[in-house]
Amino acid sequence: MSSGLNKGNFTLPGEAGYEDLTLELAEKWGADVIRDSDGTVLSDQILSTGFDIYSTLCLVRADNEWLRPIPINSNRTI
């Protein structure tokens, strides 16, 4: 498929369960990287495509054991 667009400098979020859509948009929009969506898991189908893969870390959902000794760094809602 030739859209006349160059590939690169575009990161597309992806998620397991949306492999076909993710790969279609990555090709159409010229993505060079696919990243997981806020810590979700990418499927083997996406991981094996040859795109660079980034993983994000959503600190709100992640393991924050490191934060307990230094609570001043935690987010607060006022």
C-alpha positions in Angstrom: 0.0 0.0 0.0 1.5 3.3 -1.0 0.0 6.4 0.5 2.9 8.8 -0.4 3.7 9.3 3.3 7.1 8.7 4.8 7.4 6.3 7.7 8.8 7.5 11.0 8.5 9.9 13.9 5.1 8.6 14.8 4.2 6.3 17.8 0.9 4.5 17.6 -0.7 3.1 20.8 -1.8 -0.5 20.5 -3.6 -3.0 22.6 -4.2 -6.8 22.6 -7.6 -7.5 20.9 -7.1 -4.7 18.4 -4.2 -6.2 16.4 -5.8 -5.8 12.9 -6.7 -2.2 13.5 -3.4 -1.3 15.1 -1.4 -2.8 12.2 -3.7 -1.3 9.6 -3.3 2.2 11.1 0.4 1.7 11.7 0.9 1.1 8.0 -1.6 3.7 6.8 -0.2 6.5 9.0 3.5 5.5 8.7 4.2 4.7 12.3 7.7 3.6 13.2 6.8 2.5 16.8 3.9 0.8 18.5 3.5 1.3 22.2 1.3 -0.4 24.7 -1.6 1.7 26.1 -0.8 2.7 29.6 0.7 -0.6 30.6 -1.6 -2.9 28.8 0.0 -6.0 27.1 0.7 -6.2 23.4 0.0 -9.5 21.7 2.6 -11.7 20.0 1.1 -10.8 16.7 2.0 -7.1 17.2 5.4 -7.9 18.9 6.5 -10.0 15.9 5.7 -7.4 13.2 9.1 -5.7 13.1 7.9 -2.4 14.4 9.9 -0.9 17.3 8.0 -1.5 20.5 7.8 1.0 23.5 6.3 0.2 26.8 4.6 2.8 28.9 4.3 2.9 32.6 1.2 4.4 34.1 2.3 5.3 37.7 -1.2 5.4 38.9 -1.7 1.8 38.0 1.8 0.5 38.5 3.4 -1.0 41.6 4.4 1.9 43.8 6.3 0.0 46.6 9.2 2.5 46.2 6.9 5.3 47.1 5.9 4.2 50.6 9.2 5.4 52.3 9.0 8.8 50.5 5.3 9.8 50.5 6.1 13.4 49.7 6.4 12.3 46.1 2.9 10.9 45.8 0.1 12.7 44.0 -2.5 14.3 46.1 -6.0 15.5 45.4 -7.1 18.5 47.3 
